[in-house]
Amino acid sequence: GRAVDEDPLLGPGERCVGQSHSKMTSQERFAVHSQLEHLQAKYVGTGHADTTKFEWAVNQHRDSHALYVGFDSLASFFSIAENEAVGRVKFSSLQKMIQPCGPPPPKEDD
């Protein structure tokens, strides 16, 4: 018979990606960790181990505003919704990219 914790939809010995880390081999953990480090080095928005909530939120907001400026269809949508000129909407988004989440919180000295 099958072990109690095995998924009936998977074949023998197969496991879902999302299952607990205790069932991963050290080689699998190393591979996943290596892939994550590669992505974090390649893409700024993915953060790293020391990324604060504030830095993450700033990255998300800046990415969003860059999208609004870069895609004319989105800028047109917002200009119609806000009853503003497309150029004004793009300029406003560029201004919001400077400090999208307000001033940074005070640094903790550790």
Secondary structure, DSSP 8 states (H G I E B T S, - for coil): ---TTS-TTS-TT---TTS-GGGS-HHHHHHHHHHHHHHHHH-GGG--TT--HHHHHHHHHHHHHHHHHH-HHHHHHHHHHHT--HHHHHHHHHHHTTSTT-S-------
